[in-house]
């Protein structure tokens, strides 16, 4: 998947969930690059802020958007990798 396709996918997801993408273009770009690198290396866009363990069941939880992002956004205002932010 290209960076543009990934960006569109996450823009749509953010819209559906009432979230914003990171407003800092450089930080957003770094996160997208990390997702692409993980997809190329591991076959899935694992969150770049989390360690891929090799345990398929556990690793499935960290495919972006990960199983933890909504709770993190609620608690901190953004997910750990900074892709999604709470809408103000």
N, C-alpha and C positions, 0 to 999 in steps of 0.2 A: 504494500500500500504506500502511496506517495505521501509526502508531508501535507500536501494540499487536501488529499482525500481524508487523511486522518483528522486534519483541522476541521473539515466540514462535518465529519462524523461526530466529533466532540462538541462542536458548536450546536448541532442539532440536539445532542443529548443534554447539554447544559440548558438549552431552551425548554426542553420537555420537563426537566427537573426544577426549573426556576432558579438556575445557577448562572454564574458568569464564568467565562474563561479568564485566566490570569491576564490582568490589564497591562502587564509589563511585557512588551513584545519580545525582549531578549530572553526573559525567563520562560515564556511560553514556547519559544523556539527551542530552548535547551531541553525542555520536557518532551516536546514532540520528537526531537532528535534521539533522546533516550528511549522513547517508546519504539521508534523505528529500528534502532540498533538492537533492542531486545527481540523484536519481531524477526529480524534477520538472523540473529544468533540462536534464538530458542523456538522460533515458529509462532510466537504469540506476542502481542504488545503488553508485556508485563510492565507494571509500574516501575519506573527507573529508580524510585526511592526504596524499593524493597528487594530483598535477596531471593533469587530463584534457587530453590532447594533441590529440585530434581524429583520431589514427591508430587506426582501429577495432581492428586487431590488437593494438597495444600497450595500448590502453585496456581491452581485454577482460581483461588481467592484473590490473587494479585494481578489478574488480567484487568487492564484498565477499561472501564472504571472498576476499581477493586471493591471488594466486599466491605472495606473499612471507610471509604471516602465520605459517605453521608454522615456518619457519626463524627468523623474528624471535622467536617465542615460545620456541623452543629456546635461542636466544642470550641474549635479554634478560628472558625470563619473561613477556612480553606482546607483542602486535603493536604496530606503530608508532602506530596511532590509539588504542590502548588499549581496544579492544572486547573482545578475548579475552585471557585470562590463563592461565598454566600452573596446573594444578591441583596444589595442595600436598599 
